[in-house]
Amino acid sequence: MTLELRFFANFRETVGQKTLERDYPDGTTVGDVLTDLADEYGLDLFEDGDLRSQLSVMKNGTDVVHIDGVDTRLADGDTLSVFPPVAGGSDAVTAEG
């Protein structure tokens, strides 16, 4: 299945582009995609196995916390948008390195 991944603010800078299209196997979850992105780009997206509370991750315009969080299943053609925190602070999400 093909997903469109969208990045905003400092995530866009880290990834180097606004959108990516990626192929994933059927049954892929939001957590699977975010783990891949965290590994590839050094993004600190998780805290104690769940999304960092400051993040906003949207599946087709709906925040995944209102679906099944990191266990939200994705389907062919879905758009996953990743927004960093609006305000900074000691808990801000950053790219490592």
Secondary structure, 3 states (H helix, E strand, C coil): CEEEEEECCHHHHHHCCCEEEEECCCCCEHHHHHHHHHHHHCECCEECCEECCCCEEEECCEEHHHCCHHHCECCCCCEEEEECCCCCCCCCCCECC
